[in-house]
Amino acid sequence: FVIQEWCLEKGIPFEGVPVGTLKKFWTGKGNANKEAMIAAAQQRGFTPVSDNEADALAGWHWLMAQQPQQVISEAAE
């Protein structure tokens, strides 16, 4: 809820994404475990310190794959 509140305060649009969607996008399996999420991040050149960080990276990459121009223009505002 912290991220949702921050987005509302800043006027940034947000949407929920099912965890299985991110896992499938990132690893190819909708039920990937924590270790698989970390391994997928490492295969992409990242060094996440936790599965939460790997999940955040997956979310960012998923978003960029969906709407890259919108993300870039909103970040520049």
N, C-alpha and C positions, 0 to 999 in steps of 0.2 A: 504494500500500500504506500510505502514511502515514495517509490518511483512514480506511482499514479498521482499522488499529491503534488510532487515536484513538477510533473508535466502540466497539471492543471494550473498551477501558479504561473508557469512560464508561457502558457497558451500553446503548448506543444501537443499535437495529436498523438494518441497512443492506442494500442489495441492488444488484446490478449492473444497469445499464441499457445496452443496446446503443447505440452512438454513432448509428447510423442512426435509431433510435427518437427520440432527442433532436432530431436534425437535422430529421426529418420533422415532429415536433411544433412546432418553433420556426420553420421556414421553409416547410414544406409539401413539401420534397424530402428524401428520405433520404440523398441524396449531396451535400448542399449543401457548398460550399467555405467556407473561413475568412471570406472577405469577405461571403458571404451570411449567415453566423451573426452577424457584427458588425452588418451592416445591419439584421437582424431585431431585434437588441437596441436599436439606435438608434431604430427605428420605434416601439418600446415606451417610449421616453423615457430609455433608459440611455445612458451614454457609456463603453463598455468600452475599456480601454486596450490590450487584446489579444484575440485569438481565444479564448484560454484563459478570460478573464473572461466573454466572451460565452457560451462553453460552460457555465460555471458558472451563469450566469443562466438559461440554458435548462434546465439540470438542476433548479434550484430551482423554476422555474415548472412544469415537468413534474410534479415531486413534489407541489406544491400542487394541481395539477389532479387528481391521482390520489387523494390522501388528505389533504385540507386539515385536517380535524379532528384526525387522528392527529398530524400534524406540529405543529400548534399546541399540543396537550396535552403532547407529549413535549418541546417546546422550553421549556415553562413549568416543567418538573420540575427 
